[in-house]
Amino acid sequence: MTHQVRAVVARGKGAPVSLETIIVPDPGPGEALVKIEACGVCHTDLHYREGGINDDFPFLLGHEAAGVVESVGEGVTDVAPGDFVILNWRAVCGQCRACLRGESWYCFNTHNAKQKMTLLDGTELSPALGIGAFAEKTLVAAGQCTKVDPTASAAAAGLLGCGVMAGIGAAINTGNVGRGDSVAVIGCGGVGAAAIAGANLAGAAKVIAVDIDDRKLATAEKLGATHTVNSKDADAVEAIRELTGGFGADVVIEAVGRPETYKQAFYARDLAGTVVLVGVPTPEMKLELPLLDVFGRGGALKSSWYGDCLPSRDFPMLIDLYLQGRLDLDAFVTETIALDEVEKAFERMHHGDVLRSVVVL
C-alpha cells in the first residue's frame, strides 16, 4: 500500500520550493511511517534548496519534526503505532567502532529508511537528512523515532530534532559546561540561543551572549544570558575577557561557522579552556592560527556534531525539563505556519526575523 500526501519539494538549485503530491510507501522491515504534526524551518533546509549540501535533486525538505507513528514494519519493537515521537537523523547502528566502544553519540554508520518516497511520476526523492518532514507523512528508519511524553507541544518538541538539540548539546555534552563555569556564545541564532539555554541548564555562573543583532541578544537574555555583547560596537574578545576578570571564558561556543568568529572564540577562552565549534562552515573556508598559540593556550578545540546527542537519552530528558518549566522550548517558536508558507519562512530566516518558523499540520 502507498500513501499520497502533500509535501514541500525543492526541484532545482536556488529555485523556490513547491507544494506537491508525493507517494510514501508503507513501512518495510525496520521502518516506520510517521504522521507529521510539526516541523521547524531550519537553515539546513535552505542549504539543501541552494545546492549547498549536494545536488541530489529533487529534495523532500524538512527534518526538525515531531509526530505520531502510524504504522511500523517487520522487526520494529522500540516504537509502536500511536507513539508520539521526535524524529532524529542519528539512528545509531550499534555495531560500528564508535558504538562498540560505548560512544554511540558518534555513531559512524547511522541509517535511514531503505525504501524511497517518490513524486507522482516515480522520480525518487532525496529526503533532507534522511527524514523529509515538510510532509503530511514521511517514511523513516524506526531508529530515527524517539518516543517522548505526548503532552508536549509538537511545535516545540520537534525543534529538538536538530537546531535546539545541537545548541544545548554543544554546551552540555561537547563543552561539558559545569556548575560555576563562565561561558561565552558567539552567534545567537537558533543554535546559539539553544547553547545559552544549555549553559544555563548546566549551572554556568556567567553566560555571555555575543551577536551583531540586538533582537537576538534580547532573546538570549530571556534564555539565560547574564551579559550581552554587540560585536558591532565592541571587540568581542576584549569584552569577554573584561567580563571574566581578564582571563577569558571557561567554554566558548562558536555558533556561526566562520573563520573570523572561530578566531574570536579561540582567543576569548581562558588558558586550558574549551572551544566548541557548532556553527557549520562552508567547504571553501580556511582557518589559520599560530601553532604556538594552539600549543601555548592548551585546553581543547572541539567540534560538536548534532550536539553529540544520543536521542534515546537526551530527547526524553529535555522534554521532561520542558514540561517541568525548566527549559523554555516555546521561546524558540517565533511563528507557526502552514505547509505552503515554507518559501516565505526562508525569506524571514534570511533577514534574521525569526528564531524558528514551525510548520504545523
N, C-alpha and C positions, 0 to 999 in steps of 0.2 A: 504493500500500500504506500502511496505517496501523498503529500500534502501540498496544496497550492496556497502560498501565503504572500503577503506584501512585504517587501524588503527594500532597503536602500543600497543601490549598486553604483559603483564607480567604474565606468566603462573605459575611460582613457585618461592619460596623464593630464592633470590640470583641468579636465572637463567637469562641469557641475555634476553632482550626483543626481540620480534619478530614482523615483519610486516605481518599482516594477514587481510583477508577479514572478515568484521563483518556485521551484519544486524541491521539496525536502522529503527524503525517503524515511521510512520507518527505521528505527534503530536496529543495527545488526549486533553481533557479539561484541560486548564491551562498550556499547554506545548508549547514549540517552537522547531522547527528544525532549526539548525544554520549551515551554510556552513562556515567552519573554514578557515580563511586566514592566521593566525599566532598563534603560541603557544610557550611560553617560557619553557625552561627546568629548572625546579625548584628542590631544594633539597627534597621537599616533595614527588615528583615523585620517587626519588631514595629510600626514606624511604618506600614507598609502595612496590617497587620492592624487597627490602630487608626484607619485612615482619615486618617492624618496626611500622606500623600503626595497621594492623590486618592481619588475614590470609584468607581473603575472596577472594582468587584467583579464576579465573583469573581476573586481573585488566585491565581496559582500562585507560591508563595513560594520563597525560596532563590536566592542569586546568587553566593555566595562558594565556588566549586566547582572541582573537577578531575575529569577522567575521560578516557575513551578514545573517539576518533572512531569511530563505527560505519559511517557512510556519508556521502557528500558529494554535492551537487548539481552540475549543469552549470556549468562555468566555474571551479570551485574548484581552485586549484593550490597554495596555501600549506600546506594540511594534507591528509592522506590517511587512509583507514581504518587503524586500528591506532595512530595517533599519540596519545601521552599529552599532554593539553593542560590548561592553566588557562583558565577562562572569564573574560572581562572585559566590562565594559559601555562600553568605549570602542573600538568598531570604527571606526577612522578612515576618512574618506571619500576623502582625498587630493585633494579638489577645492575645499574651502571656503577662505575667505580666510586662516584660520589655517594650514591645511595648505600652501597655496601660498606662504606666507611662511616655511616651514620650521619652524613651531611646531605640529606635528601633535598634540602632547600637549594642546593647547587645542581640538582639532577641534570645530567648531560644528555638525557635521552627522553625528554618529555614527549608525549604523544597526543594525537588528535584523532577525530573520527576518521575511519578509513573510507567510508562512502562519501561521495561528492554531492553537494547541492548544485543545482543547475538552473539556468534560465529556461524559459519555456521551450526554446529551440534545441535544448540539450547541451548548450555550452556550459562547461564546468566553471563553477565559481571558486575563487580563492578567498576563503573566509579570513578576515583580519585576525591575526594571532591565533588562528585555528578555531575561532569562535563564530564571528559573523552574527552579531546580535541586534543590529538595526533591522529586525525582522520579527514578525509575529511569532514564529517558531524557528528554532535552529537545532542542528544536529551536532553533538559534541561527543568526545570520549567521556565515559562515565566518570573517569578520574578528574575531569575538569569541573565537576559539580561538587560543591561543598555545602552540606546541609547546615542551615543555621535556624535560629529562632524565627518562626513565621510571623511573629508580631512586629518585627522590624519593618520600617518603611522600605519598599523595594527601591525607590529612588535614591535613598541614602545608602542602603546596603550594597547596591550594585557598584558603587564607587570604590569599594574595597577590591574589586576585581582588577584594578590597575593603579590609577594615579594616587589615590589616597593610601593604599597599601604600600606603594613604592616609597612615599614620603615618610609615613610612620615607621616603616621597616628600616629606612635609611638611618633613622635616629636610634631606634630600639635594638634592631638586630645587627645592622652593619656597624653603626657608630658606637654601639654598646654604651649609650648615654646612661649615666648613673646619678644617684641622688647627690645633689650639691654641685654638679658639673656646670660649667659655663659652655653654652652652645651658641654658635652663630649660623644662620641660614642665609645663604646668598641666592636670591631669586625666590619670590613669594607668590608664584602662580599656584596652581592646584597642588603640585607635588611639594613645593617648598612650604606652602601653608600646612600641608599634612605633616611635614617634618617638624614644624613648630609644635603642632599638636602632639606629636610623638615625643618630642623632648620634654614637653610639659607633663605628659603622662609618666615619663620615666623619672620625674622628680628633679629635673635640672633647676638650679637656683637662679640662673640668668640665661635668658633666651633672647638673642639679638637678631632681629629681622632686618635684612638688607634688600632694598629694591630701588628702582627709579620711579615707581608709581605710588603716589601717596594713598590711592584707593586700596592697593594690595597691602600696604603697610598697616592701614586701618583694620583690614580683615585679620592680618597677622596678630594684632593686639587682641582681638576678640578670641583668637585661638590659643593665646597663652604667651605671646611675645612680651617680655618685660621691657625691652628697649627697641627702638626702630632707628634705622639709618637710611636716609635717602642719599644714595651714592651719586646722584647728580649734583648734590650740594656739598658733599663731604667725601673725603678719601675713606673708602670702606675699611681698608686695613688699619689706618690710624684710628678711626672711630672705634673699631672693635677692640684694639689694644687699649685705648683710653678707658673703655668700659670694663676692662678686665685687669685693671691695676698695672697696665703697661706690658702685660705678658702675652696676651692673645688668648683665644678661647681653647678649652679642652678639646672640643669637637667642632669642626667647621664643615657644614654640609653645603655642597655646591649643587644647586638645583636648576642651573641654566644650561650647562653643557657647552661652554665656550672657553678657549684658552685664557682669555683675559680674566674671566671670573674665577677660573681654576687657580690662576696665579694669586689672585686676591685671597682665595681660601688657603692656599699653601702658606702665605706669609702672615695670615691673620690668626694662625693657630699658635698655641703655646709650644715651647720646646717639649718634645716627646708627645705632642698632641696628635690628633687624628683628623685627616681629611677624608670626607666621603663624597665621591662623585656619583650623583644620581641623575643629574641632567644628562640628556643624550646628545652627544656631539654628532656632527655630520662627517662623512668619510674623509673629506679633504683637510680637516682641521689638524694642526700640528701643535705640540706643546714643547717649549724649550725652557729648561730650568738649569741653573748651575748645579752640576753633580755634587759639588762640595756642599751646597745648601741642602740638597736632599740627604746627604750623609750627616751633616752637622746639626740639622734640626731634629733628627731622629724621628721617633713615632711611627705612624702608619699612614700610608696612602692607599685608600680602598675604593673599589668600585662597588656599587650596590645594584644587584640585578633583581628587579621586582621587589626591592626592599628585603632581599634574602629571606623571603617569607616561605613558610610551609603552610599552604592554605588550610589543611586539616587542623593545624594547631592554632593559627593566627586568626582566621576569619571568625570562628565561633567566639573566641575570647574578645575580640574587638566589638562584635555585635552585642555581647553581654555588657561591655562597658558603655556602649551607646544606649542600650535600654536602661541602664542604671543612671544615665545622665552625666556620665564621666567623660564621654567622648562625643563632641557635637558634630556628628556626621551631617546633620541637616544644614549646618553652616556652609557646607561646600556646594549645596544645591542652589545655584543662583536663580534658575528658572526651570520649569518643566515645559516641554514642547511636544508637538505631535511628530509622527514619523516623517511627514513630508516637510518638516522645517529644519532638517539637518544642515542643508546648504546655508541657510541664514545663520544657523548657530556657528558654522565655521567662520563667517564674517565677524560675528561678535567676539569670537575667540581671538581672531587676528588682531582686533582692536583693543584687546585686554579688558573687555567689558564684563566678563564673567569668570568665575572660578570653574563652574561646570553648568552647562546646559544638559538637561537629562530628558531623554525621550521616554514618555510614559505611554504604555499601550493599554 
